[in-house]
Amino acid sequence: MHITGPRQYSDLQSFPSEWGNNVSSLRVGPCAFVEAYDQKGLTGKMVCFGPNQDVPDLAEIEFENKIGSMKIISVIKIFDGLGAVDKLDTDVSKQPAQRKLMGQKGHRGRT
């Protein structure tokens, strides 16, 4: 079965007809992260899978036939958010260095 995202599936026990109880393998697309939960409502034990990850046997991680809900997250959305944080961190980190220079003896600042 092919599932698309980004999207949250809060009850795979009824999508379509107890689908989550029949999942024994998983393949994630190149632009997604998947958070799989063993309970419905995005609760319980969670396992995260990354882009292009292929898990042919979920039994190896004790998650076979136990997916109650899942969240598919777009890689693009994650990296867009990181860009904003990086810019903020860069701008903020310059300020303490400038203050330190201003306080050094012999520094010629504006008067």
N, C-alpha and C positions, 0 to 999 in steps of 0.2 A: 504494500500500500504506500502511496506517495502522499505525504502531508506537506503543505506549504505554510510559510510564515512570512513575516513575523506574526505570531498569534499565540494565544494561550488556549490550551485545551484542558479545562478544569475537571473533566470527568470522562476518561477514556473507557470506563467500564460500560458506558452506554453509547460509545462512538465507534463505529456503528456496531452495535450489539456486542458488548464486552470485548472490544478490540484489544484493550490494554492487557487482558489476561492471556493473549495469544502472541505476544511480541517476544521473539527469541533472538532477534538480531536487529542491528540498527546501522544506518549509513547516513551521515550528515553531509549536506551540500557544502559547496565552497564558500558560501557567504552567510553561514549560520552557526550559532551555538545552540545546543539543546540542553535544557535542564529537565531531567526526567525524575518524577517523584513516585514513590510507591503507594501513596494515598491520593484520593481525589481532592480537589481544592488546592492543588500545589502545596501539599503538606507531606510530612513524613520524611523518610530517608530520601536524599537527593543525590543524583549522579549527574555530572556535567560532561557533555561531549563537545568537542571543538570542530572547526571547519575541516571538511574532508575526512573526518574520522570514520572508520569502518569497524564495527564490532560484530563479527560473525556469530559470536556465541555469548549472549548476555549472562549465561550461567556461570561463566568464568569470573564475573564480578558479583555474583549472587543477585542478579536483577532480572532473570528470565521470567517472563509471564507475570511481572509484578508492577507494570507501569500503570498507575492510577490516574496520572495527569502529567502534562508536560508544557513547557514554555519554549517556543522557538524565537530566538533573538537574532536580529540582523547584525552582522559584523559591521556593516557600514554605519549603523546607528551608534554602535559602541565606539568606533574610531572617531566619528564626528564629535562625540562628547569628550573624548580624550584631547582633541585638538584645542578645545576651549580651556580645559584645565591646564594644559601645558603653557598656553599663552598667559594665563593668570599667574601660574607659578613663576614664570620667567620675569614678568613685570614686578611681582612682589619681591622676588629675591634681589633685585637691583637696589631697592630702596634702602635696606640696612647697610649695604656697602657704601652707598653715597653718604648716609648719615655718619658712618664711621670716619670717612675721609674728612667730613666737615668738622668733626671734633678733634682731629689730630693737630698737634702743636705745629705751627708754622704754615698751616694750610691757608692759602689765599682765596677766600670765598668772596662773594659779593658783600658789600657793606651798605 
